[in-house]
Amino acid sequence: MGYVKTAMLMAAMTALFMGIGYLIGGSGGAVLALVVAAGMNAFTWWNSDKMVLRMHNAQPVTPGDRAGLHDMVSELARNAGMPEPKVYLIDTPQPNAFATGRNPANAAVAVTSGLMRSLNREELAGVVAHELAHIRNHDTAIMTVTATFAGAISMLANFALFFGGARERMGLIGTILMMVLAPLAAALVQMAISRTREYAADKAGAEICGQPMWLASALEKIAAGAARIDNDAAERNPATAHMFIINPLHAHKRDNLFATHPATENRIAALREMAGQGTAAAPRHAAARADDAPMTSSRIPSTRGKPDRGGPWN
């Protein structure tokens, strides 16, 4: 149902973009808008990982790092039966994480230094599993495309006032209303898609690590930290907010009107329900090892002498 809803919302955003193109330039404008959107999406889809990682000054983490982060990502990727993504660290005190990349073979997981300091091993494994679920479900590509569409719709709507076709069809008042309402509608669709994919990634992430409560506990801590600690790079690039596991924006109240993520308490409640039903056993994959089973604390790679619970990793 999640994919059906996502497809419907993507279709609505495409129709909105073409509709604005038609209002500006008739049928030719609609076709041109579609061509421009396709070109923008192709460029962004291909370069999305590099662009986002550069925005947040993410630094690569190599195998055998002191904190054991790379080993943990590798282990969970094997458990999920998927290619191992690149691993990055973002130097910011806010606990958070995101995944990016055009497909599972060209993907990256980035976590913040604040996340490493705030969570224990089990909670971090739950967060990494959530981000791996986004990659395996191709959510990273979907969210890149929707963000590009939303930006293009806003740009196109702002151009409407300078083209006679739009004013002839709708009048000056109608054109101004379109300039305001079209970006608003695009943002609503983008946020709806983001919320749908977050619930799906929570469920799949719990299945990958086999322990829904690890992720539930992590979400509670991340939400508390994100509400009081600034993420300056995210504030400068609010279009990337939907990529994080918890909305990183709060300092300038940009998230008051639209919610990029479902309510954290609802996500935690769904994970607790999964744990109570015992339905989160990690799925087996042909690419996984024969002894793969739901993750336990003993199967999480060592943190190189760092504390298992409660203390900072770095």
C-alpha positions as CSV (number, residue, x, y, z in Angstrom):
1,M,0.0,0.0,0.0
2,G,2.9,2.3,0.8
3,Y,4.3,2.1,-2.8
4,V,0.9,2.6,-4.3
5,K,0.3,5.7,-2.3
6,T,3.8,7.0,-3.2
7,A,3.2,6.4,-6.9
8,M,-0.1,8.2,-6.7
9,L,1.5,11.2,-4.9
10,M,4.4,11.2,-7.5
11,A,1.8,11.3,-10.3
12,A,0.0,14.2,-8.6
13,M,3.3,16.2,-8.4
14,T,4.0,15.4,-12.1
15,A,0.5,16.5,-13.1
16,L,0.9,19.7,-11.0
17,F,4.1,20.6,-12.8
18,M,2.7,19.9,-16.2
19,G,-0.5,21.9,-15.3
20,I,1.6,25.0,-14.4
21,G,3.5,24.6,-17.7
22,Y,0.1,24.5,-19.6
23,L,-1.2,27.6,-17.8
24,I,2.0,29.5,-18.8
25,G,2.5,28.2,-22.3
26,G,-0.4,26.0,-23.4
27,S,0.1,22.5,-24.5
28,G,3.6,23.4,-25.7
29,G,4.4,24.7,-22.2
30,A,3.2,21.5,-20.6
31,V,5.5,19.4,-22.9
32,L,8.4,21.7,-22.2
33,A,7.8,21.6,-18.5
34,L,7.9,17.8,-18.6
35,V,11.1,17.8,-20.6
36,V,12.8,20.2,-18.2
37,A,11.6,18.2,-15.2
38,A,13.0,15.0,-16.7
39,G,16.4,16.7,-17.3
40,M,16.6,18.2,-13.8
41,N,15.6,14.9,-12.2
42,A,18.1,12.9,-14.3
43,F,20.9,15.3,-13.2
44,T,19.9,15.3,-9.6
45,W,19.3,11.6,-9.4
46,W,22.8,10.9,-10.8
47,N,24.6,13.3,-8.5
48,S,22.4,13.4,-5.4
49,D,24.7,11.6,-3.0
50,K,27.7,13.9,-3.8
51,M,25.6,17.0,-3.6
52,V,24.0,16.2,-0.2
53,L,27.2,14.9,1.4
54,R,29.0,18.0,0.3
55,M,26.2,20.3,1.7
56,H,26.7,18.7,5.2
57,N,30.5,18.4,4.9
58,A,30.4,14.7,5.5
59,Q,33.7,12.9,5.9
60,P,34.3,9.2,4.8
61,V,34.7,6.6,7.4
62,T,37.1,3.8,6.5
63,P,37.0,0.1,7.5
64,G,38.4,-0.5,11.0
65,D,37.5,2.9,12.3
66,R,38.0,3.4,16.1
67,A,34.3,3.5,16.8
68,G,33.5,0.3,14.8
69,L,30.9,2.2,12.7
70,H,32.0,0.9,9.4
71,D,32.0,-2.7,10.6
72,M,28.5,-2.3,12.0
73,V,27.2,-0.9,8.7
74,S,28.8,-3.8,6.9
75,E,27.3,-6.4,9.2
76,L,23.8,-5.0,8.9
77,A,24.1,-4.7,5.1
78,R,25.0,-8.4,4.9
79,N,22.0,-9.2,7.2
80,A,19.8,-7.2,4.8
81,G,21.2,-9.0,1.7
82,M,22.2,-5.7,0.0
83,P,25.4,-4.1,-1.2
84,E,27.5,-2.4,1.4
85,P,27.0,1.4,1.2
86,K,29.7,4.0,1.8
87,V,29.8,5.3,5.4
88,Y,30.2,9.0,6.3
89,L,30.5,11.0,9.5
90,I,29.1,14.6,9.9
91,D,30.7,16.7,12.6
92,T,27.6,18.3,14.3
93,P,26.4,17.9,17.9
94,Q,22.8,17.2,16.8
95,P,22.1,13.4,16.9
96,N,20.8,12.5,13.4
97,A,21.4,10.4,10.3
98,F,20.4,10.0,6.7
99,A,20.9,7.9,3.6
100,T,21.5,9.0,0.1
101,G,22.3,7.6,-3.4
102,R,20.6,6.8,-6.6
103,N,20.4,3.0,-6.0
104,P,21.6,0.4,-3.5
105,A,24.8,-0.1,-5.5
106,N,25.6,3.6,-5.2
107,A,24.5,4.6,-1.8
108,A,25.9,6.1,1.4
109,V,24.9,6.2,5.1
110,A,25.8,9.3,7.0
111,V,25.6,9.7,10.8
112,T,26.4,12.7,13.0
113,S,29.0,12.8,15.7
114,G,26.2,13.8,18.0
115,L,24.4,10.5,17.2
116,M,27.6,8.6,18.0
117,R,27.9,10.3,21.4
118,S,24.2,10.0,22.3
119,L,23.3,6.3,21.4
120,N,24.5,3.0,22.7
121,R,25.5,0.2,20.2
122,E,22.0,-1.4,20.0
123,E,20.3,2.0,19.3
124,L,22.9,2.9,16.7
125,A,22.3,-0.4,15.0
126,G,18.6,0.3,14.8
127,V,19.3,3.7,13.2
128,V,21.7,2.2,10.7
129,A,19.1,-0.5,9.8
130,H,16.5,2.2,9.2
131,E,18.8,4.0,6.8
132,L,19.7,0.7,5.0
133,A,15.9,0.1,4.6
134,H,15.6,3.5,2.9
135,I,18.4,2.4,0.5
136,R,17.0,-1.1,-0.2
137,N,13.5,0.4,-0.8
138,H,14.9,3.0,-3.2
139,D,13.5,5.7,-1.0
140,T,16.7,7.8,-1.5
141,A,16.0,8.1,-5.2
142,I,12.3,8.8,-4.7
143,M,12.9,11.6,-2.2
144,T,15.6,13.1,-4.4
145,V,13.1,13.2,-7.3
146,T,10.3,14.7,-5.2
147,A,12.6,17.4,-3.8
148,T,13.7,18.4,-7.3
149,F,10.0,18.5,-8.5
150,A,9.0,20.6,-5.5
151,G,11.8,23.1,-6.3
152,A,11.0,23.2,-10.0
153,I,7.3,23.8,-9.3
154,S,8.2,26.7,-7.1
155,M,10.5,28.2,-9.7
156,L,8.0,27.7,-12.5
157,A,5.2,29.2,-10.5
158,N,7.3,32.3,-9.8
159,F,7.9,32.7,-13.5
160,A,4.2,32.7,-14.2
161,L,3.7,36.4,-13.6
162,F,6.2,37.3,-16.3
163,F,4.4,35.3,-19.1
164,G,1.3,36.6,-20.8
165,G,-0.2,33.1,-21.3
166,A,-0.8,32.6,-17.6
167,R,-2.4,36.1,-17.1
168,E,-4.6,35.6,-20.2
169,R,-5.9,32.3,-18.9
170,M,-6.3,33.1,-15.2
171,G,-6.0,36.9,-14.9
172,L,-3.6,38.7,-12.6
173,I,-5.3,37.6,-9.3
174,G,-5.4,34.0,-10.5
175,T,-1.7,34.1,-11.5
176,I,-0.7,35.4,-8.1
177,L,-2.8,32.8,-6.4
178,M,-1.1,30.1,-8.5
179,M,2.3,31.5,-7.5
180,V,1.4,31.0,-3.8
181,L,-0.7,27.8,-3.9
182,A,1.3,25.7,-6.4
183,P,4.5,25.6,-4.3
184,L,2.3,25.0,-1.2
185,A,0.6,22.0,-2.9
186,A,4.0,20.7,-4.1
187,A,5.4,20.9,-0.5
188,L,2.4,19.1,0.9
189,V,2.8,16.3,-1.6
190,Q,6.5,16.1,-0.9
191,M,5.9,15.9,2.9
192,A,3.2,13.2,2.4
193,I,5.6,11.0,0.4
194,S,8.3,11.5,3.0
195,R,6.0,10.5,5.9
196,T,4.8,7.4,4.0
197,R,8.4,6.3,3.4
198,E,9.5,6.9,7.0
199,Y,6.9,4.4,8.3
200,A,8.0,1.8,5.8
201,A,11.7,2.3,6.6
202,D,10.9,2.0,10.4
203,K,9.2,-1.4,9.7
204,A,11.9,-2.7,7.3
205,G,14.7,-1.4,9.6
206,A,13.3,-3.3,12.6
207,E,13.2,-6.4,10.4
208,I,16.8,-5.9,9.3
209,C,18.2,-5.7,12.9
210,G,15.5,-8.0,14.3
211,Q,14.9,-5.7,17.3
212,P,12.2,-3.0,16.9
213,M,12.9,-1.6,20.4
214,W,16.5,-0.6,19.5
215,L,15.1,1.8,16.9
216,A,12.3,2.9,19.1
217,S,14.7,3.9,21.9
218,A,17.0,5.6,19.4
219,L,14.1,7.7,17.9
220,E,13.2,8.9,21.4
221,K,16.7,10.1,22.1
222,I,17.2,11.6,18.6
223,A,13.9,13.6,18.8
224,A,14.9,15.0,22.1
225,G,18.3,16.0,20.9
226,A,17.1,17.5,17.6
227,A,14.6,19.6,19.4
228,R,17.2,21.4,21.4
229,I,20.5,21.2,19.4
230,D,21.0,23.2,16.2
231,N,22.1,21.6,12.9
232,D,23.6,24.6,11.1
233,A,24.1,22.8,7.8
234,A,20.5,21.6,7.7
235,E,19.2,25.0,8.6
236,R,21.2,26.4,5.6
237,N,19.8,23.6,3.4
238,P,16.2,23.0,4.5
239,A,15.4,21.1,1.3
240,T,17.4,18.2,2.7
241,A,15.4,18.0,6.0
242,H,13.2,15.2,4.8
243,M,16.2,12.9,4.3
244,F,17.1,12.7,8.0
245,I,15.7,10.1,10.3
246,I,14.2,12.9,12.5
247,N,13.5,16.4,11.2
248,P,16.7,18.4,11.9
249,L,15.1,21.9,11.6
250,H,14.0,23.8,14.7
251,A,16.0,26.9,15.2
252,H,14.0,29.0,12.7
253,K,10.7,27.2,13.1
254,R,10.6,26.0,9.5
255,D,8.8,22.9,10.4
256,N,5.8,24.5,12.1
257,L,3.5,24.5,9.0
258,F,4.5,21.2,7.3
259,A,5.7,18.0,9.0
260,T,8.5,16.3,7.0
261,H,8.2,13.3,9.3
262,P,5.5,11.4,11.1
263,A,5.1,12.2,14.8
264,T,7.9,10.4,16.6
265,E,5.4,9.1,19.2
266,N,3.4,7.4,16.5
267,R,6.5,5.8,15.0
268,I,7.6,4.5,18.4
269,A,4.1,3.1,19.1
270,A,4.2,1.2,15.8
271,L,7.6,-0.2,16.6
272,R,6.4,-1.3,20.1
273,E,3.5,-3.0,18.5
274,M,5.9,-4.9,16.2
275,A,8.0,-5.9,19.2
276,G,4.9,-7.1,21.1
277,Q,3.8,-9.2,18.2
278,G,7.2,-10.6,17.7
279,T,7.1,-9.9,13.9
280,A,10.5,-8.4,13.4
281,A,12.6,-11.5,12.7
282,A,15.2,-10.5,10.2
283,P,14.4,-11.9,6.7
284,R,16.8,-14.3,5.1
285,H,18.3,-13.5,1.7
286,A,20.2,-15.6,-0.8
287,A,23.1,-13.2,-0.5
288,A,23.2,-13.4,3.3
289,R,25.4,-15.9,5.2
290,A,23.9,-19.3,6.1
291,D,24.0,-18.5,9.8
292,D,22.2,-15.2,9.5
293,A,19.6,-14.7,12.2
294,P,18.0,-11.8,14.0
295,M,20.6,-9.4,15.4
296,T,21.5,-9.6,19.1
297,S,23.9,-7.4,21.1
298,S,26.6,-10.0,20.8
299,R,26.4,-9.9,17.0
300,I,26.9,-6.1,16.7
301,P,30.6,-5.4,15.8
302,S,32.8,-4.3,18.7
303,T,33.0,-0.6,19.5
304,R,36.8,-0.9,20.1
305,G,36.6,-0.5,23.8
306,K,33.9,2.2,23.9
307,P,31.1,1.7,26.4
308,D,28.1,-0.3,25.3
309,R,25.5,1.8,27.0
310,G,25.0,5.4,28.0
311,G,28.4,6.9,27.3
312,P,29.9,8.8,24.4
313,W,31.6,6.9,21.6
314,N,34.1,9.6,20.6
